[in-house]
Amino acid sequence: MGLSRLAALHGVATSYSPSADVTVSVPDETVVAVLAALGVDAGTPGAVRESLAAAESAARSRLLPPTVVVWSGEPLPDALTALPPGTTLDIGPEDPGSPPPPRMRIPADRPDPAVSVRGAADGPADPADAAGAGAPVAPAWWAEPPLGVHRLAVRAPGGRSATGTLVVAPPRAPRPPARGHGFLVQLYSLLSARSWGMGDLGDLADLAAWSGRALGAGFVQVNPLHAAVPGRPTDPSPYRPSSRRFPDPVHLHLESIPEYGHVTDRGTLDDLRQDAATLSDTVLNKGALIDRDAVWDLKRQALELVHRVPLTPGRRAAYCDFLAEQGQALEDHALWCALAEVHGSDWHSWPAGLRDPRSKETARARGELLDRVDFHCRLAWLTDGQLADAQRAALDAGMAVGIVHDLAVGVHPGGADAWAQQDAFAHGMSVGAPPDAFNARGQDWGLPPWRPDVLAASGYAPYRGLLRGLLAHAGALRIDHVMGLFRLWWVPEGRPPTEGTYVAHDAEAMLAVLVLEAHRAGAVVMGEDLGTVEPGVREALARRGVLGTSVLWFERDWAGTGRPLAPEEWREGCLATVTTHDLPSTAARLTGDHVTLRHRLGLLTHPLDQELTADAADTAEWLGYLARLGLLPEGEGDEEGAVRAVHRFLLRTPARLTGVWLPDALGDRRPQNLPGTWDQYPNWRLPVADAEGHPVTLEELAAAPRLHRLMEVFRPSGDRPEGHPEARPHRHP
């Protein structure tokens, strides 16, 4: 009981329920290891007793939790209403230059009358807003501070005092201004005639400008563009980065850099450009995979030449502003990059003094590597500028949302973030997933988790900085494995994923910071909430305006008949898609090609004929339902018509956003990523291709008849000529 109680006080689960009627106990060894990673000694019965006594004593004496959340216009949290009568509250702005809110004092003769309030973030009440339902009340002594993060100090009668962080957040994240559709694409896979071997930010801006103007698209969602861990070979997965805080300069479109045109060594630059053209040709015409390392080798050499070009006074001033805005975080990131050039890309193997970002040895290295640090700072600035250009191109093209960026669930343990923010990460732990129906062995993703206690004590400063950077040039942010805002599966080093456990975050604080930063940026937030989701999580996300993700093949009446879910029963607050980067393309699913691919790679858990039969039955049920809805006028046996039909179905749902997987528009049969494989399949290295597997450039894609036939589905009915197949009325059976 003592270990269980101690674990509960620190948010560590001692059991979990993979399904409603199943409970699995967590091994004591796992609980002890996880507590140790949180700085809690539970190694012996005596240590458990001492740690439990200390934790319970701290809980009894604590006036405030480290971080307190107030949702604007809503009732105050217990952390404030439970303060003793006569307590004074001093709230200071995090920004010293802002005027402080007035001091508040809880009357000594409570209970006090409550008053109706509406926060500054609230406009007229939204009947659809669950968070704003009813009449919010607050005590008469409460004067709501402005939206933001504040310093909170309380002093109770008798001299007890406490300090903490107060987060005042709007009740909901911004909503998409209207229903809309857009493309989902892995940016590296979209080469144009001008690319240097992989898609870049120039290609992203061009895709957004074209699809917004020509197709009426409202957004383009891309893979995470986080900075990768350098080295050969670089891990091609965009979901295992060195840093989530800063983007990867491999995505730069070099010719768009103003200094590029002023490089004096034109011969070397022209040779590099020719090598890049050859590299692209091998991908587009000779069957080669995208080689990120080769692309970066060429771009890095070119960027070294660009870096020698002096900045103009105006550009220099803009660069200095960027350095000041990014501060210590950028300096640490750039220093890690410079040190990695000398000592390798895993800081654990560096000389002992350099493993600490605040050591004297590191400070000395900072001075010795000043030019390389400036080089990497400059790359971050240039990449930030092109991210801004891409979003500007999207909005100029009429997109309501623009670029949707993606936040990976974690970072590489040897990378820049894990080095610079060592105190915030749980050492000896890795994030993963428990066993489920699709993976009986569970998953270990090799990503160190943030420590919830350290985040809370810092007022969630690392998390806030991360979100602010990602949202700076985003119309929306997708959060991979959004359930991680509530809890994550921790796997102790050396143990299998089956011997992990869940560790909880303060979900209110994580959500409040997310909603606050999205509000400041005017950006939509969507979460990838597929797979095993803890009860209540989707409801909590929806209450705060965070959209979910609904994939057609998974949307069935699981609580009832098990049949395809009727379109009108889908949730409104979601991005609706037919597939994702981790799933088969629609053409592959319709033909069963994805089953035979998994068979060739030895990934099936049942005999091939059994898997093919089950898959065909599932697909046939969906196609039959689409036909009964009148959404398959092309009839049976028309693969391209079926791809259009599933997208017609998505438009029948109330989903706020509808995403088209870009390879689906061309009939591409290959998945970009095949979970469960490493070197057996070329994950994250395939260019977008047509139905025959021939790579397609951005220029060819824009002119592709198949793409335009699919996108006719999304044209407003009033824009279609009389007799056009998409102008036919669709009726329910």
Order of alpha helices (4+ residues) and beta strands (2+ residues): alpha-beta-beta-alpha-alpha-beta-alpha-beta-beta-beta-beta-beta-beta-beta-alpha-beta-beta-beta-alpha-alpha-alpha-alpha-alpha-beta-alpha-beta-beta-alpha-alpha-beta-beta-beta-alpha-beta-alpha-beta-beta-alpha-alpha-alpha-alpha-beta-alpha-alpha
